[in-house]
């Protein structure tokens, strides 16, 4: 019984890692584009209005 439970748990962990990798791969190009944009148009700390706007638009 314990062995069966352990095997199920280990397979679930492997599956979730693949899911996470797939999720990251699906947004990788968007993240790279944002990074380039944020570095091209830097803002001072506590004055990241354009950065906040861009992220809020994505989250909606």
C-alpha positions in Angstrom: 0.0 0.0 0.0 2.7 2.4 0.9 4.7 1.6 -2.2 1.6 2.3 -4.4 1.0 5.6 -2.7 4.7 6.6 -3.1 4.6 5.7 -6.8 1.4 7.8 -7.3 2.9 10.7 -5.4 6.1 10.6 -7.4 4.3 10.4 -10.7 2.2 13.5 -9.7 5.3 15.4 -8.9 6.8 14.6 -12.3 3.6 15.6 -14.1 3.3 18.9 -12.3 7.0 19.8 -13.2 6.2 19.1 -16.9 3.1 21.3 -16.6 5.1 24.1 -15.1 7.8 23.8 -17.8 5.0 24.0 -20.4 3.5 27.0 -18.8 6.8 28.8 -18.7 7.6 28.0 -22.3 4.2 29.4 -23.4 4.9 32.8 -21.9 8.7 32.9 -22.4 8.6 35.2 -25.5 6.2 37.6 -23.8 8.5 37.8 -20.8 11.6 38.5 -22.9 9.7 41.2 -24.8 8.7 42.8 -21.5 12.3 42.6 -20.1 13.6 44.3 -23.2 10.9 47.0 -23.0 11.5 47.7 -19.3 15.3 48.0 -19.8 14.8 50.2 -22.9 12.5 52.6 -20.9 13.7 52.5 -17.3 11.7 54.2 -14.5 12.8 55.4 -11.1 11.9 53.4 -8.0 8.4 54.2 -6.7 7.6 55.9 -10.0 7.1 52.8 -12.2 3.8 54.1 -13.8 4.3 52.7 -17.3 5.6 49.4 -15.9 2.6 49.0 -13.6 0.3 49.9 -16.5 1.8 47.3 -18.8 1.6 44.6 -16.1 -2.0 45.5 -15.1 -3.1 45.3 -18.7 -1.7 41.8 -19.0 -3.4 40.7 -15.7 -6.8 41.9 -16.8 
